[in-house]
Amino acid sequence: MFRQQTIRTAKIGRRYATAAAAGGGGSGPQARAAVPNYALFSERLALARATVLENRPLTLAQKILYAHLHDVSSMTRAPVAGETYLKLSPDRVAMQDASAQMAILQFMLSGMAQTAVPTSIHCDHLVEAHAGGDADVARSWQTSREIYEFLQAASRKYGIAFWRPGSGIIHQLVLENYAAPGTLMLGTDSHTPNGGGLGMLAIGVGGADAVDAMAGIPWELKAPRVMGVRLRGRLAPWASPKDVILAVAGRLTVRGGTGFVVEYFGDGVAALSGTGMATICNMGAEVGATTSVFPYGAPMARYLRATQRGAIADAADAQHALLRADAEVAADPARYYDEVVDIDLAALEPAYNGPFTPDLRTPRSLMADAVAREGWPDRVSAALIGSCTNSSYQDLSRAAELARQAAARGLRVAEGTELLVSPGSEQIRATMQRDGIQAAFEAVGARVLANACGPCIGQWKRDAVQGPNTIVSSFNRNFRARNDGNADTLNFLASPDMVMAAALSGRLSFDPARDSLRAADGAEFRLDPPQGAELPAAGYAAGRAEYRPLLAHEPEAAVPIAPTSTRLQPLAAFAPWDGRELADTRVLVTVQGKCTTDHISAAGKWLKYKGHLENLARNTLIGAANAALGGRVNHVINAVPGLEPAEGTIPDVARAYRAAGVPWLVVADYNYGEGSAREHAAMQPRFLGCTAVVARSFARIHETNLKKQGVLPLVFARPEEDYHVFADAPHELVVRTEGVVGLCAERPVVHLLVDRVRDGVQVAHHRIECRHTMSADQIAWFKAGSALNLIASQQQQQQQKAH
């Protein structure tokens, strides 16, 4: 038996038409993007230039943002980067299946009859890599049929394009079908910026942000600064676009791009392929950037035409002035970009970034010394090619060319090394099969996996590997335990070329430019630099028809949720703010060091609960290190005498607080919440009773997600000093606030009044200044209990007026 979710919808007025029209076409399901309305973009931008922007020269990122302002006439002054909140009208929304569950559950409460902008759902996260290819897709239908049918039913009801499991990875499918120069897209995945490879401003967000766009509500973004990265020259034979972003990450670190859009320019841009640019933009998420973007040019046009979007290329060809920075910016970058980074492509050598963080870069020529110095395991236990970052035709054709060189000498993958290849889409899989690329991989012992995320996100049913071991991958992220659940697995990120070289040699220290391999006959040989094709000479193969998107729109369709389901649960609204200062609040944990969204809301085996908040909350902060207990992971002392458990796992103590009605907060280190866009990392603490998170600093997406869910994010005014107040026996601390009543954007200050209490006696008191970044709209979310509560209230008011 299924419980039918009853949806009452409001009448949608013409106010939603503009956003849908801007991206091209209506808001119904689309198999492929229509030609963007460049005339409308130009009109909006011209109005902004003539008024608040005072005709100043603009970067490309600024042009796209200002061309998507919801209402220029409401602005009274020029936006200030890092201060002004922009209200924007995105053209499109894309969601992957893990995050789409919660987004759809929220959208169902919004009262909308259909999405206001074209939207797509891509089933790529729930396919576990094991046997390979079709077998893994079939197995995912057995384990996740309930989720797929829920998402498919919701897509049918609300007019969303539905891409079934096996069709491909969200970002590759967006690049192949939906990305268009000059458009603005929101995606419920942190690597959404992949679309910047086609000149799109593609931004990763949480599901609640996506719901804003899907409901036709202006989306808020703090005006970003713009970092210009100038590329000079051409890449050397062994270097690849992946090495560009590995170098950028090594230079900027995981925090260096926070608050910036990274915009690439310079003569080196034209030497990159469109998919190579996408690789660079994709991994820009790892430096904390809001997004990354390249100017429109010939490589993008070639890719658009190769993927049956020649009409978009033709239209974009006539918009060069719109789709690149103004001439004044190009002539004097240092004057108009907030920061400028220079990269000489010719001098760039391949590198490995890792382990455990994507910004620890080691050039290929120095790797052997680093392995010896750091004691990293030299033997490579697994080599993994693919993922949304590196699964283009060019990537795979280059790696396959190295495989052919080895096979010609009777060489296979090194003994003890597993080589796995993940195609990015059904189109890529079919094309690489037709063109002999798959055969080249299999000839050296590779296993081709499904067109899905697989090991990159921890969906890897790997044979047990004990203790420290090294894997190399062309992925974008390598946090501890992310890929196989083993905290001792060291993942080094590299280009597909370097991953293939490591697979053939079996050694992390191997340098294909200098070191030799041993052929089957005992002779030594060196690999020649790979020669890959930017695009397939025979065009892309369409692939199997069953993996094309479902485009039905049936507003009366049912969206079933079984009342006994352990994987789906209708959402209940969070309680609104009670209008008082926070009081008698306990510190659940003071987090030490890196705490990503993987640490706050683990993926892997927990992905199956992404649509069931109560069950998923059992993994809340299980990866967090407790500063008060010497960095011990997932263990805290209960702050309430007599409340059980007296100490235990973080979610167990949090649930005890929730049951007892004890409000609590989290104290965090720098860049709290870096990593993926998963809003569960904000919803789970909120569900368990978290009222605030106080950090040295936040990652952008996570800070917004906390605001969306009604959690108050605060930053220490003196991060170096005040964090340490909470690092010593935080279970003794009782916190109240001063400044939550009267919270306003103009005065972004809240004080924490912290008492240290031992055996019922106050022994110390601290008054700690904190800052918030809440806009007036975001304060309204907080007061309502969540952004969704506010949307639902507004929809209800519209319904009442309509009747």
N, C-alpha and C positions, 0 to 999 in steps of 0.2 A: 504494500500500500504506500502511496506517495501523498504527501500533503501538498496541495496545490497552492503556490504563492499567488495571492490575489493582488493585482496591480491596478491601482486607480490612477488614471493619468490626467494631467492638466491639458488644457488646450494650448497649443504652442503658437505663438504669434509670429509675425514677420521679422521680429527682431533677431531670429536665429538664421535668417537666410544669408546674411552678409558673410558670416564666417564660413559657411559651407560653400558659398559661391567663390570665395577668394581662393580656396585650394583647388578649384576646378570641379565642376559637376555638383550634384546635390549631396545630401547627407546619407543617402542609402548605401547599401553594400556595393563595393567596387572590387573588381578583379585586378584593375590597374588604374593608376591615377590618371585623371583627365588633365588637360592643359591648364596650368594655373592662370588666374585672372591677373595678368601682369599690369593691365590698365588700372585695375583697382589698387594694386600695390603702389603703383606710381602716383596715383591720386592721393592716397593716404600719406605717402612720404612727402609729396610736394606740400601738402597742407601743414605737416609737422615742421618741415624746413622753413616755411614762410612765417610760422608763428613761434612756437616755443624754442625751436632749434636755431633761430636767427641766421639761417642759411650757412651754418658752419660746415666745413667738410666732414664727411662721415666715413667710418670704416664699413666694411661689408656687413659685419655682425650688427652694427647699429642700424644700417639701412633695413635689414630684414626685421629687426625688432620694431622699429618705428613705423614700418609699413604694415605692422600688425597691431598697432595701438587700437584699443577698442573704441576710444572716444577722445580724439586729440583736443576737441573743444573744451573738455573738462580740465585740461592741464593749464596751470597758471604760470609755470616757469619751466625752464629747461631741466630735464632729468639730471640728477647728480649721481654718478656711479657710486655704488656702495651705500646709497642713502634712499633714493627715490624708488618707490614701488611702481612698476609699470603694470597697467592692466591691458592684457593682450587677448587677441582672438586667434587661437591656433586653428590651423587648417585641417588637422588630422590627429587621430589617436591610434596608437598601436599597443597591444597588450600581449604578453606571453601567458601561457596557461596557468602558471603558478600564481602570478600576481593578479591575473584577470578574475580569479574566483572572488577575491575580496572586493575588487573594484565593481564587479557585477552585483554582488550582494549589496553594496552601497548604492549603486545606481538604481536598483530595484526599490529602494526606499525613497528615491528622489521624486517620484511621482511623474516621471517623464514617460512618454509613449514610445519614443524612438530617440536615437542619438541625434544631436544637432549637427555634428560634423561626421564625415566618413570615418569609420572605426573598423579595426580588424583585430581578431584574436588568432594567435599562432600557438599551436600545441607542440612545444619543443622541450619543455623542462621535465616532463614526467616520464620520458623514455629512458630507461636505465640501460646503459651499455653493458653487454655481456656476450651473447652469442654472435651478435653482429646483425646489421642490416634489417631486413624484413622480420626476422625472428624477434628482434627486440621491440619493434613496433607492435607486432601481434601480442607480445607479452604485456605491453603497456595497456592494450585494450582490456586485457584480463584484470590487471591490477587497478586501472584507473577509469574503467568504463563509466562509472557514476559521474566522475568529474567531466569527462568528455561530453557525455550526453547533457549534462547541466549547461555547459558552456555553449554547446551547439543549439540547445533549445532557447537559451537567452539570446544568442545571435539571431536566430530566426525571429524572435519576438521583437527585438529592438533594431533590426536592420543592420546587423554587423557582419562583415565578411569573416567566415570561419575557415581557417586553414587547419586541416586535420593532422594528427600525429603522423610523422613521416614526410610531411610536405617540406619541412625545412626549419631553419633557425630564424627567429623573428627578424633579426637585423639583416640577414642575407635576403630574406623575402621582401623586406621593405626596400632594400637597395634595388632589387630586381623589378619591383612592381610599383612602389608608392613614392619613393623619394623623387623630388623635383626641385630644381634650383630656385632659391628665393622663398621657399615655403617654410612654414613653422609647424613642427610636429611635436607632440608629447608622446612619450613611450614609457610604459611601466617597467622599465629595466634600465639600469645605470649605463648600459652600453648603447643606448639609443643614439648617441652622437655619431655612430657609424654612418648615418645618413648625411653627415657633413661632407663625405666624399663626393656627393653629387650636389654640393652647394646648398643643401638644406640646413636650416637651423633646427636640429633634432635634439630634444632635451629630455633627459631621464627624470621621471617624477614618480611619486607614490600614487596609489590608486585613487586617493581622494582628489588629487590634482587632476587626474584623468577624468574623474567624474565631473569636475567643474566644466571642462571642455566639452565632454559628452552632453552636458545639460545646457550648453550654450551660455554659460556664465563666464564672464571675463576671468582670465587666469592671471594671478599675480606673480610677478618676478621682480626681485630687487635688481635695479638697473646694474648690470655687470660692468666691470672694467674690461678692457679689451687688451689682450697680450698679442702682439704681433711676433710671429716666428718666421724669420726670413730664411728661405732655403736658397742656397747658391750652388750652381754647378750640377753635376750628375752623379748618381751613385756608382761606386766602384763595382766590379763584376760580382764579388761575393756578398755585397751589401744589398739590403732590400728595404722597402718602406717600413717594415717592422723595426728595423734598426734605427730609423728616424725617431719613432716614438719611444723606443727604449732609451735613446740618448736624451730626449726631452724629459722623460721620467727621472732619469738619473740626475739631471741637472736641477729640475724643479722640486723633486721629492713629492711625496703623496699629499702634501699640503700646499705646495707652491702655486697651484693653479686655482685655489679656492677663491671664488668671487670673480673669476675671469671667464670670458669667452676667449678661446685660443684661436687666432685667425692666422692662417698661413699665407705667405706672399713671397714674391721674389722669382728670379728667373728659373730656379730649380723646380718650381711647381709644375711647369709644362713637361718636365721629364718624367713625371710620375703618372701611373695609370689611375683611372677613376677608382678602381678597387683598391689600389695601393693607398690612395688618399683616404678611403674609407677605413682601412686598417689603422692609419695614424689617428683619425678622429675617434675611432672606437675606443682605443686604449687611452685616449685623453682623459677618460673618466678616472684613471688611476692617479692623476695629479690633482684631482679635486675640481677640475674645471667644470663650469656650468655646461659647456659644450665646446665643440671645435668645428671649424668650417674652412673650406677652401673656396677660392673664387671660381666662377664658372669658366670653362675653357674647353679646348678641343678634346682632351681625354674624356671628359664627362659626356660631351656630345657623342663620341664614338660608343661609349657604353650605353647611353640612352637608346641610340639607334639599334644597337645589337640586342637590346632587350625589348624591342617592339614599341618604343616610345619616341619614334622619330618626330612626331608632332610636337612633343615637349621640347626636343632639341631644336627644332625649327623656331619655335616661339622664343626659347632662351637665346638663340643666336642673335635675335633682334633686340635683346635686352642687356647687352654687355655692360652698359653704363650702370644699370640697376644692380647687376649681379657681381659687382666687384667694388672694391673701395674706390673712393673718389681719387682723381688724379693728384690732388694736393697731398693726400695721405701717402700715396705711392712715392711721391717726390720727397717727402720729409717724414718718414715713419716715426722717428723719435718724437716729433711734435704731437702726433695725433694718437699713437698707441700709448697706453699707460705704461707698458713695458715692452721692450724689444729683445728678442733672443735671436742670435745668429747661429746658423748651422751650415757648415761647408759639407755638402753631400759627398764630394769626392774624397774628403778626408775621413769619412765615417766608416769605421770597420764594424763587422758583425759583433754582437755582444750577447751575453746571457744576463738577465736580471733576476736576482733572487739570491738565496732562498727566503721564503716566508714574507717577502714584501716586494712589490713590483718596481721599486725605485732603486734597488741596490744593483748597480750596473757594473759588470766586469767585461771589458773588451776581450774579444776572442783570443788575442795574442797574449793576454795576461792570465788566461784561465788556468793553465797548468800550474803556474805559481800559486794562484789563489787556492786551488784544490789542495795543494800540499800544505800551504800555510794555515788554512782554516780547518783542515781535517774533514772536508766534505767527502762523502763516498764517491769514488771516481767511477765505479761501475754503474752504468745506466740500466735500471731495472725496467723502465718503460719509456717509450718515446711516442708522443702523441701529436698528430698533425690534424689541423682543422680548427673548429670552433668558429664563433661569429667573427672573430678577429682575422683569421687567416684560412678561409676555405673558398677563396675565389678560384676561378679557372687559372689565373696566372700563378697563384700560390701553389696549386696542386700540380700544374704542369712543370714548374721548376723543380719541385721535390721529386716528381716522377722521372725527370731527366737524370737526376743523380742516381735514382734506383736503377735505371737502364744501364748506366755506366758500370755499376756494381754487378748487375746480373750478367752483363757481357763478359765479365771475368770470373763468373761462377760463384760470386759472393752473395750471401744472404745476410739478413740482420744478425748481429752478433749473438752468440749463444747466451741465453739468460736475459736477453732484452726483448721486450714485447713492443711491436710497432702497431699502433692503432691510428686509423684515419677516419675523420668525421667529415663527410661532405656537408656543405652549408645549406643545400636545398636539393629538391628532387631534380631541378633543372641542372644543377652542377653534377649531381650523381649520374644522371643519364648522359650528359655530355662527356664526362670523364670515362664512362664505360664505353661509349661509342668511339672515342679517340684513343683508346688503349692506355689511358692513364691508370685506370683501376688495375688492369692486367700488369702494368709495370710495378705497381705497389705489391700486388699479390705474388709476383715472381720473386721478390726478396723476402717474403714471409709475412707481409702485413695483413691485418684483418680490417676490413672496411665496415664501419659501424653505421648506424642509422643516421638519417638526415636530422640530427637533433643535437642538443647541447652535450649530453652525456657526461664524460669525465670532467669537463671544464667546470661544471657546477656541482660535482660530487655524485652524479648519477652514474656510478661505475661499480659494477659488481665484480670486484677484483679478487683474485685469489689472495689469500692472506699473506701479507708481507710483514715480517716481524722486524722491529728495530729500525734504525736509520737506513734510508735508501734514497737514491737519486732518481728522479724522473725529469725529463725535459719535454717541454710542450710549446706549441705556438699559441697558447692561450693568452689571456689578458690579466689574470689574477692568480695569485699563488699563496694565499694566506694559509697558515698552518692548519692541517687536517682538512682543507677544503676539498681536495680532489678525491681522496680515497678513505677519508676518515681517520687516517693514521697521522698523529701529530709529529711523528718522526720522519715522514716523507718530505724530502727536500725537492721542491719544484722550481726549476729554472726556466724562465720564459725566453723564447728565442724565435727566430724566423723559421718557417718550414724547412728552409735549406739547412740550417744548423741542426734542426731536430733530426732530419734524415741523416746527416753526417754522424751525429751521435748514435743513431740507431745502428748504422753500419759498423761503426768502430766499437760501440759498446762502452765508450769512455767519455766522461764529461770533459776531460782535459784535452781531447782530440781537437786539433786545428786543421781543417781540411786544406787550408792554404799552405801549410808547411809540412804536415805529417802524412805518412803513407799508410795505405791499407795493404793487406796481404791477400792476393787472389787465390783461387782454388788450386792453381798449379804451384803456389809458393812464391810467385813473383810479386814484388812490391810495386804499387802504383799509386798515383795521386789522382784525386777527383778533379776534373775540370770544373770551372765555375758554371753553374747551371744556366741554361738558356730556355726560358719559358715564353709562352705566348700571352700577350696582353688579353686577347680575345680569341675564341675558337675560330679557325679559318672557315669552317663549315657552318658557323652560326651555332647558337645554343640549341640543344635538343630539348623538346618540350617536356619529356618525361611522361610518366603514367597519368592517365586522366583522373584516376581516383584521388590524386593529390592536388588537384586544382581546387580553388576555394568554393565553398558553398555560399550562395548569394541570395538565399531566400529571405523574404521579409513578410512575416505573417503576424500582425499585431495581436491577434487573438490566441496565439500559441501559448501553451502552458509551459511553465518553468518549474519542474518538480523538484522537491527536496524531501527525501524520506525522513520522517520524524525520528527514526532509529539510526540515522546515518552517523558515522564517526568521522566523516570527511567533509560534510557540508552542514552548516548551521546558520539559520537566519540570524541576522544581526539585531541586537537590541540597542537602542540609543543609549549613549553614555549620559550620565546625569549632568545637568548644567551646573555651572559655578554657583555656589550658594551666596555669593555677594560679600563674603567675609575674607579676611586675611587667612592664609594658611597657618594652621596652629597644631601643636602637638604632633609634629611630623617627624618620623624617624628616618634615619639614613639606612637604607637597605644594604648598600654596598658602596664603597669608594673604589672605583675602578682604576687599576694601575696600567699605564701603557696603552698600546694599541687595542682598541675595542671597535671592531668593524660590525656591520650589520650581520655578518656571519656569526660573530660572538654573541650578539644580542638575540638573534633569531636564526638558529642553525638551519641549513638546508639538508641535503642528503636524505636520510630516512625520514626527516620531518616534512619533506615536501608534500607528502600525501595529506597533511592536515592543513594546507594553506587556506582551505575554505571553512575551517572549523576553529574559531578563535579560542574556544575553551580548551580544546585538546592541544592546540599549538602552543598555548601559553605555558605548557609544562616544560618547554625548552628555553624559557626566557633567561637570557644572560648566562647560560650554562658555560659559555666560553670565556667569561670575564674573569680577570685576575684581581683578587682582593688585595688592595694596597696595605690593609691593616694586618693581613696574615702572610706577609712576605711573598705576595704574588700567588698565593694558593688559588687555584681555579675552581669556580663554582662552589664556594663554601663561605658561609657567613654565620655570625653569631646573632641570635635573636635579641632584639633590643627591648623586648617587653617581658619583664619578669613573670614567670609562671605560664607563659604562652609556649605551647609546643609546636614544633621542635625547638629545643633550647639552642641548637645550632644545626645547620644542615645545608642542603643545596639552596641556591638562590631562589629558584621558583617555589620550592617547598615553604621557605620562610615567607616569601611574598604572598603565597596563598593563605598562609596562617594570618598574616596581617589583614588581608582582604576579608577573611571570614570574621575577624574580630573588629572590623571597622577601623583599623589603624592606618592613617594616611602615611605614605612614605615617599622618599625621593632617592634619586641616584646622583652621586658625585662622580664626575668623569674627568679623564685626562684630555690631552690635545686631540683634535680632529675626531671627536667621538662620533661614531656612526658612519665612518667612511665605508666605501664599498658599494654594495648594490642599492637599488632604489626601494627595496622591500619595505612597505609601510607596516608590515607586521611587527617590525622592530620598534615601532611606536605604539601600535595598537595593543600588543601583548602587555607591556608595562601598564598602559592605561586601564586595560581590563582587570589587571591585578591590583589596582589601587594607587598607581603612581600619580603624583600630582605635579611633580617638577623634576627636571634634570638640570643639574648645575655642572657646567663643564669649563675646562680651560679654553676650549674652542670646539666648534661643531663642524661636521661636514654639511654642505649646503642642503642636500636632499633630505637628510635625516632631520635637520633642524626644522625644515618645513613640514615634514611628516608629523613631528611632535606637535607643532602648532595646529595642524589639521585635526588631530585627535583630542585636542583640549588639554594637552600637557604643556606646562609652562617651561620653555627652555631659557635658561639664564647662563650668562658667562661671567666668570670672576673678573672684577675690575683689576685685581692684582693677582693674576693666575699663579705666579711663582710663589707668592707668600700664602695666600688663603687656601689653596688646595690642601696644603699640609695640615691645616686644622682638622680636616676630615680623614686624614690618613692614619691617625692614631685613635684606635678604639672608637670607631664611629658608632658602635652600638650604645655608647654612653651619651650620645648627642640627642638633644631635642630641639627642633627647629621651628621657628615661626617667622612670618614675613612682615615687612613693613613696606607698603607701596603697591601691593596687588589691588587693594581698594584704591580707585583713582588711577589705575593703570592707563597710560596714554602713550601715543607714539612720540609726542613732543618731549616727554620727560622719560627717557628709557632707563630709569634706575629703580631697582628693587633691592632692599636690604634684607639680609638674613640675620635674624637674632638667634644666636646659637648658644644654648646652655649645655654645659657638660655636667652630667648628674651621675654620682656614684652612691649607691646604697641610699637613694632617696635624697641625697644632699647635693645642692649645686656647688661645684668646686671651681667653675670657670665660666666666663661669658665672653662672647665675641659678637661684634657687629660688623658684618661683612657686606661690602658693597658689590652688587652685581648689575649687569646691564642686560637689557633685552632688545630684540630687533623687531618687535611686533608692530605692524601697521595697524591703522584703525580697523580695517576689515578683519585682520587676524585677531585682534582683541575681541571683536564680535564673535569669532569662532570660539575663543576661550570662554566667553561668558555664556554662549549657547551650549557649551559642553563638547562641541566638535563642529567642524565645517559642515559636515553632513546634516547635523541637527538644524543648522541655520538654513541650508538649502531646502530641507524638507518643510521648515516653517514658512519660508518664502513661497514655496510651491503651494502650500495649503492656503496661504493668503490669496494667491492668484486664482485658485480654484473657487474660493468663496466669492471673489469679485466677479468671476466668470458666470457664476450661478446667481 
